[in-house]
Amino acid sequence: MRTTIRLKETLLHQAKRFAMRRNISFTSLVEESLIERMEREKKVKKKTKRVRLPVFHGDGVQPGIDLNDSAALLDTMEEK
């Protein structure tokens, strides 16, 4: 199948030289690169697992706790 793709001129020249050094056609280089990229995406998606985050229910922050004051929060946590 024939198609047209638009590449930056410098990228096109680099890719053609790259293909020539490896003794493959530019078309083969593009095909192999696309296949490799798509396979890599599949592997990444397979490795990604859904994470369940714990949810805590309650009445919120204890009275007198200021979440913006980390030093006071640490002091309160160390007291318990």
Secondary structure, DSSP 8 states (H G I E B T S, - for coil): --------HHHHHHHHHHHHHTT--HHHHHHHHHHHHHHHHHHHHHH----------SS-S-TT--TT-HHHHHHHHHH-
